[in-house]
């Protein structure tokens, strides 16, 4: 599951043992967002009584600001179409308090097994999510190390996204495609920064600027991606195509070389 853009988490990093740290804690949602979270939990429970739900993003770390930030919720066991409807309804209801209510969906199987995807899901659940509803699927008793395996679990599917973006370049509105492309690519770049600097970050802005320092020829393209990730004006179609064949492909190659991609047989 993809993390949404958010305010930088000053608590994110590694502890002395190399374990990931974040600021995500129960009760840290700003007061203005608590009615939104309660409404989301009630709506999810009404539609799927056995679902589990989690708060993540800047609202979970206490760094969200009303009305500019999103309220991001992960619902396990909720139909995707139902989640989209609830998201739309709550976004309209609370338009004056937040930018949008985004409900991502998943299933219990997403967190089970030895695959990179399942491992990344468990890392995300343990370090970035605050339990709100239902059975807590986070069974980890200790934190996870911020290493190549965690970085691969988060973004080892970057090559698959590139293939989808290429197929979708003529069917998705350019601003939205540019936003999707930039957000995922910069998250993968954050994984590269984490491994290169022996740290841990998922911050897109930090990633863009730090990787520009490591690879100065990429600076202009990374800065452009950062603007797209924030919803900047639609990039011309030719710029999107150039990015897919240029900076995006470069990041995929660098990620494959230094971190590794998910095996093609992985589900």
Secondary structure, 3 states (H helix, E strand, C coil): CCCCCCCCCCCCEECCCCEEECCCCCCCCCHHHHHHHHHHHHHHHHHCCCCEEEEECHHHHCCCCCCCCCEEEEEECCCHHHHHHHHHHHHHHCCCCCCCEEEEEECHHHHCCCCHHHHHHHHHHHHHCEEEECCCCCCCCCCCECCHHHHHHHHCCHHHHHHHHHHHCCCCCHHHHHHHHHHHHHHHHHHHHHHHHCCCCCCHHHHHHHHHHHCHHHHHHHHHHHHHHCCCCCCCHHHHHHHHHHHHHHHHHHHHHHCCCCCCCCC
